[in-house]
């Protein structure tokens, strides 16, 4: 009976089960629990200020800012995976009703393009992958979602039709050990809509 209940719980409430597993692994390593769980869905165990305001967006003393910029350059060679997250993933396009009054510009003040992802719980410039859906394609965290979507990802797509077709998926996301600065993105990536803001 216990085995049947456990199987049903894992199949029906997958997110809660995975969050409980990540909590167990964190406690085994002597770390704080990453999730607080309620009956229907796990939520990150951070307050809204920490989640929405990333490490790069806080106020620094001048010497701290210089050190942060030095450690923010992309790594040489192939980046490696430092963390895996199972999250709900959706897609969006450059429509005002899906974004805001500047649909061609991300929250990082970069132009939209293929490879942009919106996330609230990682710093802007973080490199991520969705290997089960997109293989080795690397995405850059450049946009933010509504604060009510704490532990979700939103992938930018050129066509609204493609974003609708993508729907809602539950995917494994790999967080890589490299970040890129905003100037690097502006210099090395082509915008999807040149000349538009």
C-alpha positions in Angstrom: 0.0 0.0 0.0 2.8 2.4 0.9 4.6 1.6 -2.4 1.4 2.3 -4.4 0.9 5.6 -2.5 4.5 6.6 -3.1 4.2 5.9 -6.9 1.0 7.9 -7.2 2.5 10.8 -5.3 5.6 10.9 -7.6 3.5 10.7 -10.7 0.9 13.3 -9.8 3.0 15.8 -7.8 6.3 15.5 -9.7 7.4 19.1 -8.8 6.9 18.5 -5.1 8.7 15.2 -5.3 11.7 16.7 -7.1 11.8 19.6 -4.7 11.8 17.3 -1.7 14.7 15.4 -3.3 16.7 18.6 -3.8 16.0 19.6 -0.2 17.2 16.2 1.0 20.4 16.5 -1.0 21.0 20.0 0.3 20.5 19.0 3.9 22.8 16.0 3.4 25.5 18.4 2.3 24.9 20.7 5.2 23.3 23.5 3.1 20.0 25.3 3.6 16.9 23.9 2.0 16.4 25.4 -1.5 12.6 24.9 -1.4 9.7 25.5 0.8 6.9 23.1 -0.2 3.2 23.5 0.1 0.5 21.0 -0.9 0.4 21.8 -4.7 3.8 23.2 -5.7 7.3 24.0 -4.3 8.5 27.5 -4.0 12.1 28.7 -3.7 13.2 29.3 0.0 14.3 32.9 -0.7 12.5 36.1 -0.1 11.2 38.1 -3.1 14.0 40.7 -2.8 16.8 38.2 -3.1 15.0 36.5 -6.0 14.2 39.5 -8.2 17.2 41.6 -7.4 20.2 39.6 -8.7 23.7 39.8 -7.4 24.8 42.1 -10.3 21.9 44.5 -9.6 22.8 45.4 -6.0 24.8 48.5 -5.0 28.5 47.9 -4.6 31.4 49.9 -3.3 33.7 50.9 -6.2 36.4 48.2 -5.4 33.7 45.5 -5.1 32.3 46.5 -8.5 35.8 46.2 -10.2 36.2 42.7 -8.7 32.7 41.7 -9.8 33.5 42.7 -13.4 36.8 40.8 -13.5 35.0 37.6 -12.4 32.2 38.1 -14.9 34.1 37.5 -18.1 33.2 34.4 -20.1 35.4 31.3 -19.5 37.8 29.9 -22.0 36.7 26.6 -23.6 33.5 24.7 -23.0 31.6 25.7 -19.9 30.7 22.9 -17.5 27.4 22.3 -15.6 27.4 23.5 -12.0 23.7 22.8 -11.2 20.6 21.2 -12.7 17.0 22.4 -12.1 13.7 20.9 -13.2 11.4 23.8 -14.0 8.3 24.8 -15.9 9.3 26.4 -19.2 7.1 28.5 -21.4 7.8 30.7 -24.5 7.1 34.3 -25.4 7.5 36.7 -28.4 7.8 40.4 -28.9 4.2 41.4 -28.4 3.3 44.2 -25.9 0.7 42.0 -24.3 3.3 39.3 -23.6 6.0 41.8 -22.5 5.7 45.5 -21.7 5.8 48.8 -23.6 9.3 47.9 -25.0 8.8 44.5 -26.5 12.1 44.5 -28.5 14.3 45.2 -25.5 15.0 42.8 -22.6 15.2 43.7 -18.9 19.0 43.8 -19.3 18.6 46.6 -22.0 19.8 44.2 -24.8 17.9 43.6 -28.0 15.8 40.4 -28.2 17.2 37.6 -30.2 17.3 33.8 -30.5 18.9 32.4 -27.3 17.3 34.9 -24.8 15.7 33.4 -21.7 13.8 35.1 -19.0 14.4 33.9 -15.4 14.0 35.5 -12.0 16.2 33.2 -9.8 19.5 33.5 -11.7 21.7 36.6 -12.3 21.5 38.3 -15.7 24.3 37.0 -18.0 24.1 33.4 -16.7 24.5 30.8 -19.3 22.0 27.9 -19.3 21.0 24.9 -21.4 17.8 22.8 -21.9 19.5 19.6 -23.1 16.5 17.4 -23.4 14.8 19.8 -25.8 17.5 22.0 -27.4 20.6 19.8 -27.1 23.9 21.8 -26.6 22.3 25.2 -27.5 23.3 27.8 -24.9 20.8 30.4 -23.7 21.7 33.7 -21.9 19.5 35.0 -19.0 18.7 38.5 -20.2 15.1 39.0 -19.3 12.8 38.8 -16.2 9.4 37.3 -15.7 6.5 38.6 -13.6 7.4 38.3 -9.9 4.7 35.7 -9.4 6.6 33.2 -11.6 9.5 32.6 -9.2 10.8 29.3 -10.4 10.1 29.3 -14.1 11.8 30.0 -17.4 10.4 31.8 -20.5 12.2 31.4 -23.8 12.0 34.2 -26.4 10.9 33.1 -29.9 10.7 35.1 -33.1 7.2 34.0 -34.1 4.2 34.2 -31.8 2.8 31.1 -33.4 6.0 29.2 -32.4 5.7 30.4 -28.8 2.1 29.2 -28.7 3.1 25.9 -30.2 5.8 25.5 -27.6 3.1 25.6 -24.8 4.1 24.7 -21.3 6.8 22.1 -20.6 8.5 20.7 -17.6 12.2 20.5 -18.5 15.7 19.9 -17.1 17.8 23.1 -17.2 21.5 23.1 -16.8 23.1 26.1 -15.1 26.6 26.6 -16.5 29.7 27.9 -14.7 30.1 30.9 -17.1 28.5 34.3 -17.3 28.8 37.0 -20.0 28.7 40.7 -19.3 26.1 42.9 -21.0 28.8 44.6 -23.3 29.8 41.2 -24.6 26.2 40.4 -25.5 25.8 43.7 -27.3 29.1 43.3 -29.3 28.8 39.6 -30.2 25.2 38.7 -30.8 22.9 39.9 -33.6 19.5 41.3 -32.6 16.4 39.7 -34.0 15.0 43.1 -35.1 17.9 45.5 -36.0 17.1 49.2 -35.3 14.0 48.5 -33.3 13.5 49.4 -29.6 
